[in-house]
Amino acid sequence: MRIFDRNLHARRRSRAAAGYAGYSFLKKAAAEDIALRLAAINRRFDRVLDLGAHDGTLARVLKADPLVGGRISEIVSADLSPAFGHQAADEEALPFQDQSFDLIVSALSLHWVNDLPGALIQIRRTLKPDGLFIATVLGGRTLTELRQSLLAAEEEIRGGAANRVSPMLDVIDAAGLLQRTHFAMPVADNDARTVRYAHPLRLLIDLRGMGETAAFTNRSNPALTRGILMRAMDIYAQRFSDPDGRIRATFEFVTLSGWAPGPDQPTAKRPGSASVRLADALGVKEQTAGEKTGPKG
């Protein structure tokens, strides 16, 4: 099932390219988080792929980080939109040979992929054995305030409502996807960020500037009228404003990480193959199933 029109999304990303630097605050936050995670890993990554690079923010952050930049030799930046001037790369059909990179990173791009399991399999194959993958995507709580306001306004005016905000990944599903696609030592975690605006329309301007407006394949639903949009903005301000009058917008970061299988990675032993008893290792007396613990009276 194809939820997103990738060509439409590419056009909207291209439209945003010229002024993207003015709207890249989320990209910068995701890039700094990825750099922080890499700083804690004592490894050298000679060849790195920045997938969904946009304006190259992530590559610049990694190169400038004193704990990360010195351990990277080359960063290949790739993006769906040619307007950013990087190597062309569609995450749904990667143009790279197998085992090409020591590290693949992606900041706020993979949530636009229709077949995320397929994309993760391609990413794993593109990594060298024991290569690392780290990506941050927008998660399911992202724009929950806008989603609720649009649904309420359209239901009120039309008596029915369509989803106008893109569906996004849940952190539990993210962990399962990494396991299904055979990444070693998979980890998924999430972090919600709140951005405040003077008016909900300012949020819509930012989404357009980021190239993050909805791009559904199915566009058979009735168009969103100006009246519905203005009513949604009123509902937004009523339900999701702080005492100072500014409104809240939630952006959830879901970060996925995992390693391409390699010969030197630790693996779990076969059940029953242990050569040392746990009680001996802990230095305690082993208790039988029916024996009570504690001092005897």
C-alpha positions as CSV (number, residue, x, y, z in Angstrom):
1,M,0.0,0.0,0.0
2,R,1.4,3.4,-1.0
3,I,0.3,6.0,1.4
4,F,2.7,8.8,0.2
5,D,3.1,10.2,-3.3
6,R,6.9,10.3,-3.4
7,N,6.9,12.5,-6.5
8,L,4.7,15.1,-4.9
9,H,6.8,15.0,-1.7
10,A,10.0,15.4,-3.8
11,R,8.5,18.5,-5.5
12,R,7.5,20.0,-2.2
13,R,11.0,19.3,-0.8
14,S,12.5,20.9,-3.9
15,R,10.2,24.0,-3.4
16,A,11.5,24.3,0.1
17,A,15.2,23.9,-0.7
18,A,16.1,27.5,-1.4
19,G,14.9,28.8,2.0
20,Y,15.3,25.6,4.0
21,A,18.0,27.1,6.3
22,G,15.4,29.3,7.8
23,Y,13.2,26.4,8.8
24,S,15.8,23.7,9.7
25,F,15.6,24.0,13.5
26,L,14.1,20.4,13.9
27,K,16.8,19.1,11.5
28,K,19.5,20.7,13.6
29,A,18.0,19.2,16.8
30,A,17.9,15.7,15.3
31,A,21.5,16.1,13.9
32,E,22.8,17.1,17.3
33,D,21.1,14.1,18.9
34,I,22.7,11.7,16.4
35,A,26.1,13.3,16.9
36,L,25.7,12.8,20.7
37,R,24.9,9.1,20.2
38,L,27.9,8.7,17.9
39,A,30.2,10.4,20.4
40,A,29.6,7.6,22.9
41,I,30.7,4.9,20.4
42,N,34.4,4.3,20.2
43,R,34.6,3.4,16.6
44,R,36.0,4.9,13.4
45,F,33.6,5.3,10.4
46,D,35.7,5.8,7.3
47,R,32.8,6.1,4.8
48,V,29.4,7.5,5.9
49,L,26.1,8.0,4.1
50,D,23.8,10.9,5.1
51,L,20.5,9.7,3.7
52,G,17.9,12.3,3.2
53,A,20.4,15.0,3.7
54,H,18.3,18.1,2.9
55,D,20.8,21.0,3.1
56,G,23.6,19.0,4.6
57,T,22.9,20.0,8.2
58,L,23.7,16.6,9.7
59,A,27.0,16.2,7.8
60,R,28.1,19.7,9.0
61,V,27.2,18.9,12.6
62,L,29.1,15.5,12.5
63,K,32.2,17.1,11.0
64,A,32.2,19.9,13.5
65,D,31.8,17.6,16.6
66,P,35.2,17.3,18.3
67,L,34.4,13.7,19.4
68,V,33.0,12.5,16.0
69,G,34.4,14.5,13.2
70,G,38.0,13.2,13.6
71,R,36.7,9.6,13.3
72,I,35.1,10.1,9.9
73,S,37.0,10.2,6.6
74,E,34.2,10.8,4.1
75,I,30.5,11.7,4.1
76,V,28.4,11.0,1.1
77,S,25.2,13.2,1.2
78,A,22.2,12.0,-0.7
79,D,18.6,13.3,-1.0
80,L,15.4,12.6,-2.9
81,S,15.3,16.2,-4.2
82,P,18.0,17.3,-6.7
83,A,17.4,20.9,-5.6
84,F,19.7,20.4,-2.6
85,G,22.6,19.6,-4.9
86,H,23.5,16.2,-3.4
87,Q,23.7,12.8,-5.0
88,A,20.2,11.7,-6.0
89,A,18.9,8.8,-3.8
90,D,15.4,7.5,-3.2
91,E,15.2,5.7,0.1
92,E,12.8,3.2,-1.5
93,A,15.4,2.3,-4.1
94,L,18.9,2.9,-2.9
95,P,21.5,3.4,-5.7
96,F,24.5,2.1,-3.7
97,Q,26.3,-1.2,-3.9
98,D,26.0,-3.7,-1.0
99,Q,28.5,-3.2,1.8
100,S,29.5,0.3,0.7
101,F,29.4,2.2,4.1
102,D,30.6,1.9,7.6
103,L,27.8,4.2,8.9
104,I,24.5,5.3,7.6
105,V,22.7,8.2,9.3
106,S,19.4,9.8,8.5
107,A,17.7,12.8,10.2
108,L,14.0,13.4,9.6
109,S,13.5,11.8,6.2
110,L,12.6,8.2,6.5
111,H,9.1,8.9,7.8
112,W,8.1,9.6,4.2
113,V,8.9,6.1,3.0
114,N,6.0,3.9,2.0
115,D,7.8,0.6,2.5
116,L,9.9,1.2,5.6
117,P,10.8,-2.5,6.1
118,G,12.0,-2.7,2.5
119,A,14.1,0.5,3.0
120,L,15.6,-0.9,6.2
121,I,16.6,-4.1,4.5
122,Q,18.3,-2.1,1.7
123,I,20.1,0.1,4.3
124,R,21.3,-3.0,6.2
125,R,22.6,-4.5,2.9
126,T,24.4,-1.2,2.1
127,L,26.3,-1.3,5.3
128,K,29.5,-3.2,5.7
129,P,29.5,-6.1,8.2
130,D,29.4,-4.6,11.7
131,G,28.4,-1.2,10.2
132,L,26.1,1.1,12.2
133,F,22.7,2.6,11.3
134,I,21.2,5.5,13.2
135,A,18.1,7.4,12.0
136,T,15.6,9.8,13.6
137,V,12.1,10.0,12.2
138,L,9.0,12.0,13.2
139,G,6.8,9.7,15.4
140,G,3.1,9.2,16.0
141,R,2.6,12.0,18.5
142,T,3.9,14.6,16.0
143,L,1.4,17.4,15.3
144,T,-1.3,15.7,17.5
145,E,-2.7,19.2,18.2
146,L,-3.0,20.1,14.5
147,R,-4.5,16.6,13.7
148,Q,-7.2,16.9,16.4
149,S,-8.1,20.5,15.4
150,L,-8.5,19.7,11.7
151,L,-10.6,16.6,12.5
152,A,-12.8,18.5,14.9
153,A,-13.3,21.5,12.5
154,E,-14.1,19.3,9.5
155,E,-16.5,17.1,11.5
156,E,-18.3,20.2,12.8
157,I,-18.7,21.8,9.3
158,R,-19.1,18.8,7.0
159,G,-20.4,16.1,9.4
160,G,-17.4,13.9,8.5
161,A,-13.6,14.2,8.4
162,A,-10.6,13.0,6.5
163,N,-7.1,12.6,7.9
164,R,-5.1,15.7,6.8
165,V,-1.9,14.9,8.7
166,S,0.5,12.1,7.7
167,P,0.5,8.9,9.8
168,M,3.8,8.3,11.5
169,L,5.8,5.6,13.2
170,D,5.2,4.4,16.8
171,V,8.4,3.7,18.9
172,I,7.2,0.1,19.6
173,D,6.7,-0.6,15.9
174,A,10.1,0.9,15.2
175,A,11.8,-1.6,17.5
176,G,9.9,-4.4,15.9
177,L,10.9,-3.3,12.4
178,L,14.6,-3.3,13.3
179,Q,14.2,-6.9,14.5
180,R,12.2,-8.0,11.5
181,T,14.8,-6.6,9.1
182,H,17.6,-8.5,11.0
183,F,19.6,-5.6,12.5
184,A,21.8,-6.8,15.4
185,M,21.5,-5.1,18.8
186,P,18.5,-3.0,17.7
187,V,17.4,-0.1,19.8
188,A,14.4,2.3,19.4
189,D,13.6,5.3,21.7
190,N,11.5,8.4,21.5
191,D,11.6,12.0,22.8
192,A,8.8,14.6,22.4
193,R,9.8,18.2,21.6
194,T,7.3,21.1,22.1
195,V,7.6,24.1,19.9
196,R,5.5,27.2,20.7
197,Y,4.0,29.7,18.3
198,A,2.2,33.0,18.5
199,H,-0.5,31.6,16.1
200,P,-1.3,28.2,14.6
201,L,-0.9,29.7,11.1
202,R,2.8,30.2,11.9
203,L,3.1,26.4,12.4
204,L,1.7,25.9,8.9
205,I,4.2,28.3,7.4
206,D,7.0,26.4,9.1
207,L,5.8,23.0,7.8
208,R,5.7,24.4,4.3
209,G,9.2,25.8,4.7
210,M,10.5,22.4,5.9
211,G,8.8,20.6,2.9
212,E,6.8,18.6,5.5
213,T,3.2,19.3,4.3
214,A,1.1,16.2,3.6
215,A,1.6,14.3,0.3
216,F,-1.0,11.5,0.2
217,T,-1.3,9.2,-2.8
218,N,-5.1,9.2,-2.3
219,R,-6.3,12.7,-2.9
220,S,-10.0,11.8,-3.5
221,N,-11.2,13.4,-0.3
222,P,-12.9,16.8,-0.6
223,A,-10.5,19.7,-0.5
224,L,-9.8,21.5,2.8
225,T,-11.7,24.8,2.4
226,R,-10.6,28.1,3.9
227,G,-13.6,28.1,6.2
228,I,-12.6,24.7,7.7
229,L,-9.0,25.7,8.0
230,M,-9.9,29.0,9.9
231,R,-12.2,27.1,12.2
232,A,-9.4,24.5,12.8
233,M,-7.1,27.4,13.8
234,D,-9.7,28.7,16.2
235,I,-10.1,25.3,17.8
236,Y,-6.3,24.9,18.0
237,A,-6.0,28.2,19.9
238,Q,-8.8,27.3,22.2
239,R,-7.6,23.8,23.1
240,F,-3.8,24.0,22.9
241,S,-2.7,27.4,24.1
242,D,-0.7,28.3,27.2
243,P,-1.6,31.0,29.7
244,D,0.5,33.5,27.7
245,G,-1.6,32.9,24.6
246,R,1.0,31.0,22.6
247,I,0.0,27.6,21.2
248,R,1.9,24.3,21.5
249,A,3.0,22.0,18.7
250,T,4.4,18.5,19.5
251,F,7.1,16.9,17.4
252,E,8.1,13.4,18.5
253,F,11.5,12.1,17.6
254,V,11.7,8.4,17.2
255,T,15.4,7.2,16.9
256,L,16.3,3.8,15.5
257,S,19.7,2.2,15.7
258,G,21.1,-1.1,14.8
259,W,24.2,-2.9,13.4
260,A,24.6,-4.9,10.3
261,P,25.5,-8.5,11.4
262,G,29.2,-9.1,11.7
263,P,31.5,-12.0,12.7
264,D,32.8,-10.4,15.8
265,Q,29.5,-9.3,17.4
266,P,28.4,-10.8,20.7
267,T,25.7,-13.4,20.4
268,A,23.4,-15.1,22.9
269,K,24.5,-18.6,23.9
270,R,22.3,-21.6,23.2
271,P,20.1,-22.4,26.2
272,G,21.7,-25.1,28.4
273,S,25.2,-24.5,27.1
274,A,26.6,-22.5,30.1
275,S,29.7,-24.0,31.7
276,V,29.4,-22.1,35.0
277,R,26.5,-22.1,37.4
278,L,24.9,-18.8,38.1
279,A,25.0,-19.4,41.9
280,D,28.8,-19.9,41.7
281,A,29.2,-16.8,39.6
282,L,27.2,-14.8,42.2
283,G,28.9,-16.5,45.2
284,V,25.6,-17.5,46.8
285,K,24.1,-20.8,47.9
286,E,21.8,-22.4,45.3
287,Q,18.2,-23.0,46.5
288,T,16.0,-25.9,45.2
289,A,12.6,-25.2,43.9
290,G,10.8,-26.0,47.2
291,E,13.3,-24.6,49.6
292,K,12.6,-21.3,51.3
293,T,15.2,-18.5,51.4
294,G,16.3,-16.6,54.5
295,P,17.5,-17.7,57.9
296,K,16.4,-21.0,59.3
297,G,14.6,-21.0,62.7
